[in-house]
Amino acid sequence: MVLSKNTFMQLTAVFVLAFSLQTAADKPNILIVVLDDFGTGHFAPVAKQLELDEVDPDFKAYTDGLGETYDKEVALDAARRAMPFMETLAEQGAVFSRAFAASSLCAPSRQGILTGTNPTQWGAYRNIDINVCGLPKGRCLVDRFQAVDYNTGYVGKWHVGARDHSIQEKILANGGSDEEVIDAGYWGSVCERDHPLNNGFDYAFFYNRWECEFYNSKLIWENRKYTGKQSEYNTDQFTRQAMDFMGLSLDEGKPFFMELALHAVHIPLDVDAPANYAKRFNTGYQSIDRFYSHIYGVDQSIKRIVDMLKERGEWDNTILFFMSDNGATCKVGDGDLSLVPGNGQYRGHKGQYYLGGTRVPLMMIWPDKIKKPIHVEQAVSLMDVMPTALDAAGADIPDNIDGRSLLPIIEGKELVQHKQLYFAGIHAPAWGFAGKKTLVNAQQKRDLWHGAWAIVEGDYILRYVGTLDPELEQEFPDGREAFFSLYNMKGDPLEQNDLYATNPEVAERMKASYNQYAETLPPPHGWDRKRWEELVPNSGKYPKRKPKVVEPE
């Protein structure tokens, strides 16, 4: 049979359409779940492997000083029981046991996730820098999903841009009150430049602030409309909004990209979770029951999402990333309940460049492609999440980013992801238990503290901590000079054995690598420039002394 030219063209169009539909159907759905201030030790698959003597001794000493507030062994047991569903997912996915955030603070870290780029590259070293620089134009990677026919949605904590100051200015100029400013949603707003809808998202249900009350929040916006006071428990509300968006996208026959950025477990934590979560814990300690009930609420929320996707036949072709934005605060009081085991076997907490500030849980599930559990021990970054998702979606990955696709690791094709990872910013006790060992209010005076930088290479972390001014810390009332330290993360995760003097070749090589990286780093937008100048080699205020070599005995 000979086909006419018109018939051939019609059949060709049908085949092309069928191929394009098949290609669209094959594109995986992408779901990124980000928790807030959630420590590696809080993650049940990790907590199950932990013993109390592996937890930061300074954190435990702080806990001992709280008297009868809670029992550490009971808290560790609660952590092991708080995420039963996530445990089942860990048995069928990739768990990255050496994952790092881009920063020890939330706003720069979240910017790093969305852009796949180290936030220091554009002067974001602290949350206050983000208030000025926001999301650099064109650098949020989400629009690349739109280019390959994804529906893109964002739900939860945004916190990567400046507020919409015109709301406040207009109300006050017309004689309005501060209360009217709050009731207009100003504290959760975002300016147009940094709005999710102007940075690749089709839909956004969000608040642009560092925290959000679990109940009765006046911060939340839906796209460009303020939603008013929201009484629902926000973990449930954010999960439902995300599920609605995912369902509508699937109804359209389109894959979705959804980032669900939950408030849990950021302060304020001085309220109970709903009874259906709280009933899991009855330890006799309110702080333990309350804290881990909020985490269990997250676990069950993810289960609801997965169950919905299974019912629709979409779970196998969905990639789920689960992570925290930075290390836990490890503190009790001031509305905080970040309990043992906190950051697990890592020293320090949020806001510091010890490992406890930057090491985070990271897990990737993709039933279609990951058929058995994978344990990845090499260093990876949250900056890798977006490039991985783009790679899986068949979208373009830009060359000018720091993140790398994790798919070669998942497929067993590549063993080394990052030769080095770099960090720089404020290194302060304000965000955790170390704030109890200061001579001033650590939170109110946090701007007085020094900065730090760190570089990770293989099993080593080299850290530089800037000059500490007098009359800040109890242990160093006269201040302290800037110093370097070097640790083997694998053999000494609590950083008890400083190798800086005994391994000068390693220290000098890593220092030279950081110096080369830092030569072009721009100054901060809001952070004290004096603190930043101690972290960059071209400022003239950065020490160049060589390590002291200790002769063997």
N, C-alpha and C positions, 0 to 999 in steps of 0.2 A: 504494500500500500504506500502510495506517495502522498505526503501531506502538503496541502497548499501552504503558501507563505504565511497567510493570516492564521491558519490553524496552528502552524508551528510556533508562531509568535505567542498565540494565546496559551498553548501548552507550556511554553517556556516561562511565561509570566506566572502560571499556576505553580510550576516547579520552584521558581524563585521565591514565590510567596510562601510555599510550604517549607522551603529551607529556612527562610527568615523566621517563620513562626517556630520551627523546631529549635533554631538557634536561641531565640528569646526564651523558650521554655527551658532550655538547658542551662541558662544562666542561673547561678545559685542566688538565692536570697541571702542577704547579709544582715546579721543582727549583732550589734556591738552593745554589750551591757557593761557600764562603768559604775563601780561603787565609789563612795567618797570616804577617804581616810580608813580604808579597810586593810588591815595588816595581813602579811603572809601567814602569821600564826592563827589568825581568825578563820582562815580557809580550811574547812574540815579535812580535805585530803592531806593537807600539810599537818594540821593539828594532830591527826591520828598517828603521825610519825614522830611527834615531838615528846620530849620529856621535860619536866619543869626545870631540871638543872641545866638545860640548854638555853633557857630564856635569859635575856640580858640581865645580869646581876644588879645593875643600877636600877632597872625597872622593878625588879623584885624587892630591892631595898626600899624603894619609894612606896611600894604596895604594903610592905611591912609597917611602914610609918603611918599608914591609914588606920591602924587599930583593927576594929571588927567590921570594917566596911564590907569585905568579902574574903572568901577563902580561895587561895590561888589554885589548889588542886581541883576544887569544885568548878572553878571557872574554866580550867583546861578541859575538864570532862564535858562541860557545856559546849565549848568550841568544837569538840569532836562530834557532837550530836546535832549541831545547828544547821547543817546543810546536807541532809540525807539524799536529796535529789541530785545535787551537784556532785556528790560522790559517785552516783551511778554514771553521770556523764563523764567524769574523769576516767572511768574504766573503759571508755570507748572513744577517747579523743587524745589530743596532744596537750601535755602539761609541760610548761616551760619553767624549769626550776631555777633559772637564773635570768629572770626578766627584770628590766629596769624601767622606771618612769623617766621622762625627759627632765624632770625637775622634782624637787622634794616638796613643792607647793602646787596647789591645784590648778590655778589659772595657767601658768606656763606649761604644766604637764598636759592639760587638755588642749592647749593650742598646739603642742607637739603632736598629739594624736591626730587632730584634724588636718594638719599641714604635712605631717611626715617629716618635719624639719625641727632641728634643735632650736628652741625658742631664743637662745642666746644670740642666734644669727641676726636677729633684728632687735636686740636690746631688751629682751624680756627676761629679767632675772628674778623678779618678784611679782606677786599679784598686782601691786600698784603700778608696775610697768605696763601690764596688760590694759589697765584703765585708760592708758594714753595711746598705746600702739594698736591695740585690738588685734584683729585678724588682718595681716598684710594683704593688700588687694590682690586678688587672683591666686592666692596661695592655699586657700582651703581646697582640698582635693575632691570634695563631694560632687561638684558639678561634672566631674568626669564620669560619674555613674549616670547622671542625666543624659550624657552624650551617648551612652549605650543603652538607652531606653529603660532605665530604672526609675521607679518612684522613690523619692528620698524624703525621709522624715526624721525629725529630732524631737525627743521628749525628755524633759527633766532639766537638770542643771546645765546652763550655758556657760556663764562666767568667763567669757573670752572677749568681752568688749566693754566699752563705756556705756553708762546709763544714758537714757534720753533726757538730758538736762532741760530741754525745752518744756517738759511737763512741769517740773518744779518752778522754773522761771515764770511761766505763764500764770500759774496759780498764785504765787507770791506777789507778782506784779499787780494782780487784781485784788489784792488784800486778803487772799486766802491764808489758811493756817497750815502748819506742818502736818496736822492730822489729815487735812484734805489732800495734801501731797501724798501721804501714805495710801489713802483711800483711792487715789487715782492710779495706783500701781507703779509709782515712780521707782521704788526700791527694787523692783524686779524687772525694770524696763531695759531696753538696749537701744542705742542710737542706730540710725539707718545704715551707716557704714558697716556696722558689725552685726546686723540683724541676720538670723539664720536664712531668711528668704532671699537675702542678697549674697549669700555665700554657699549656694548650691542646694539648698533644701526647698522642697515643694511644700512642706508642712512643718510647723513647729508649735509645740505646746511646752512652754519653758519658763524658767525664771533666771534672770541674769544677776545672780548674787552668790556669795560664798556659802550661804546656808538658807534653809527653808524649813519652817515649822512643819512637823509631821501632820498637825491638824490646824485648821483655821488660818491658812496662809493667805496673805494679801499681796503675794508676789507674782502670781502666775499669769502669763499671757498666752493667748492662742493666736498664732500668726501675728497680726498687728492689733488685736483686740484684747483689752484687759478683761480678765474673767471675773474680777471681784473676789470676795472672800470665798475660799474653798475649804469646806469643813471635812472632806473625806481624807482618810489616811493616805498620805501622798505616795507611799509605795504601791498601794492598790490603784490609786488614781492614775499614776504615771503608767503602770503596767496596762491598765485598761485602754488608755489613750493610744499606747503603742500598738496593742492588739487590734484596735479598731482601724488604725492606719494600715497595718499589715493586711488585714482582711479585705479592706477596700481595694488595695493594690492587687491582691490576688484575684478579686472579683473582676478586675479590668484585664486580667491575663498578663500582668506585668510583674517582673521581679521587684523586690523592694530592698532598699538600703535603709535600715533603721538604727539610730543610736539612741539607746535608752540609758540615760545618765541619772541614776537614782540618788536621792538625798542620803539614804542610809550609807554609812553610819556616822555622818557628820553631826556635830552638835546643832541644835539642842536635843539632848537625849533624855530629858527629864520627864518623859511621858511614856506610858505603856503602849505596846503594840496592841492591836485588836485581839480579842479573846481567842479567836481561832489560831493565832500564832502563840500567844502567851501561855496557852494551856500546855504546851510542850515542856515547859520548864517550871519546876516547883522545888527549887533548891533550898529555900529558906533564906536566900540572899536576894533582896529586891534588885540590887544593881546587876547581878548575874542574870536573873530572870528577864529583866527589862532589856539589857543589851543584846543578849543572844536571841530573844524573841524577835527583835527587829531584823537580825540576820536570817532567822528562820523565815520571816516574811519575804525576804528577797528570794530565798530558795524556792518557796512555794509559788512565788510570782513567776519565776523562770519555768517552773513545772507547768503552770497554766499556759504559758506561751507555747511550750513544746507540745503539750497535749493538743492545743488548737491546730498547730501545724501538722501534727500527725493525722488528725481528723480530716484535714484537707489534702492529705497526701503530699505535703510540701516539706516535711521535716528532713527527709533524706537529702534533699537538695538545698538545704539551708546551712550556712556557715554561722556558727555562734562563737563570738569572742567574749570572754569573761575576764574582767580585770579590775584593779583599783587605780585611782589616779595618782596616789603617792602612799607613803608609809602611814601607819596608824599614829595617833597622837599619844597613846599609852598614858592616859591621865584620868583621874577621877576628880570631879568637881567642876564648878563653873559651867554646869550643863553638860559636861563631858562624862562618858562612861566607857572609855576605850580600855578594855580589861585584858588581863593575861589570857592567852599568850601573846597578844599584841603583834609585834613584828617577828615573833618566833625567835630564831637563833641569831638575829641581827641586832646590833647595837644601835641605840638612839631612836629617833622618831621623826615625824613630819617636821619640815622646816630645817632639818640638819642634813649635812652631806655625809654622815655616817650611813652605813648600808641600810639601817632601819628607816631612813628617810626616802630612799630611792628604790629599794627592792620591793617588788609588788607581785601578787599572784597574777598569772596569765594562763588561760586555757583556751584551746581552739577545738571545736567540734564540727565535723563535716561527715555525716554518716555515709554519704556516697563515696567519699574518697579516703577517709580514715577508718579502716576496718578493724584495727586493733589498737590498744593503748600505746602511745608513744611518749617517752620521757626525754625531753630535750634539755641537756645540761649546759650547752654553750650560752654565752651572753646574747640576749636579744633585747629589743627595746619596744616600748609601746608605740614608738614612731614607725615600727614595722607593720602595724596592724592595717593601716589604710593601703599601703602598697600591696600587701598580701591580698586584701579584698579586691583591689583593682585588678591584680593579676588574675584572680579567680574569675572575675567578671569579664575578662577580655578587654579591659579598658587600658588606655595609655597610662604609663607610669612616667612622670617627669624625671629628667636626669638631675635636676637641681634640688634634690631632697636628701636627707640623711637616712631615712628609713629604707629597708630592703624587704622584698617579698620573702615570706617564710615558706612558700610552697616548695622550693628546692629542698629544704630541710625535711619537710613532711614527706616528700617523695624519696628521700634518701640520696639525693643527688649532690648535695653540697653540705660540707661540714662546718665551714667557717662563715658566719654571717657578718660580724663586725670585728675588725682587727682592734679597733679602739672605740670606746664610748666616752663622751666628754660631758662634764657637768660644771656649772658655775652659778653662784647666787648667794643669797644671805644664808648664814649658818648660825641660827639663833635658837635659844631654848623656849621661845614664846609659845610654841605649838605643842608642848608636851610636858612630861614629868620633870624634865631638867629645869623648867621654869620655877620649881620649888626650891632650887639651890642658888637663887640669885639674891642680890642685895637691893634690888628694885623690883617693881612690878614688871615681870618679863614681857607681858603682852602689851602693856601701855608704852614701854620703853624699847620695844623690839628694834626700832630704827637705830639704836646705839650699838647694836652688835655687829661684829665683823662679818666678812664674807668668806667663802671657801670655794675652791675648785677641786675636782677629782677627775681622774682618768682611769678607766677600766681596760685592762689588756690581759687576755687569758685569765689566769687565776689571780692576777694581782690587781690591787687598787692603790694608786698613789694619790695622796690628798695633801692639799695645802690649805692651812687655816690662817686667816689674816690676823692682824694685831688686835688684841683685846684691850679695850680701854680700862683704866682703873675704876673701882667702885661699882662693878657690875655683878661679878660672880663671887660667891662666898669662898670658893677654893683659891681664887686669884684676886684678892682685894686690891693688889697693886697693879693689876693688869698682867698681860702676858705677851711676849713677843710672838710674831708670826712663826709658823713651823711647818715642816713637812713630816709625813708618815707614810709607811709602805706596809701593806698587809697581804698575806695570801688568803684569799676569800674562801678557798676550798678547804684548807686545813685549819683556818682560824676565822670562822665567820663572825665571832664576837670581837675580833680585832684586839686581842690581848697581847700579841707579840709583834712589836714594831720592828720591821726588817730594814728600815731606811738606812741605818748606818752599816749594816752587814751585807747589804746587797746594792752597793753603789752603782754598779753597771746597769741594773734593772731600773733603779731610781732615776738615773741620769737619762737613760733612753726614753723613759716615759715622760719625764719632765720636758725633754726636747720636743716630743710629739705634742704635748699640750701647748707649749709656747708657740709652736708653728700654727696650731689651730687658733690660738687666742690672738694672734697678731692683728687680725682684721675684725675682731669683735667690736661692735658699736657700743657706745656708752648707754647706760640705762635711761629709761624715760622718766622714772620716778624715784628710783632708789638713790640713796646718797652716793654721789660720784666718787667721793673719797674712798668709800669701801670698795667700789668697783676697781679703782685704780690699782689697788693692791693685787688684783687678780689677772692683770694683763701686762705682758712684758714690755710693751711700748709706752707705758705710762711714766716710766722713770721711778716708780715707787715700788716696783716688784723686786723682791730679793733674788740675787743671783748666786748666793753662796752654794758651795758644793757640800755634799753630805760628809760628815765626819766618818772616817773609816776606823772601825774598831778592830784591832789586831786580835787574832785568836789566842786564847790562853795556852 
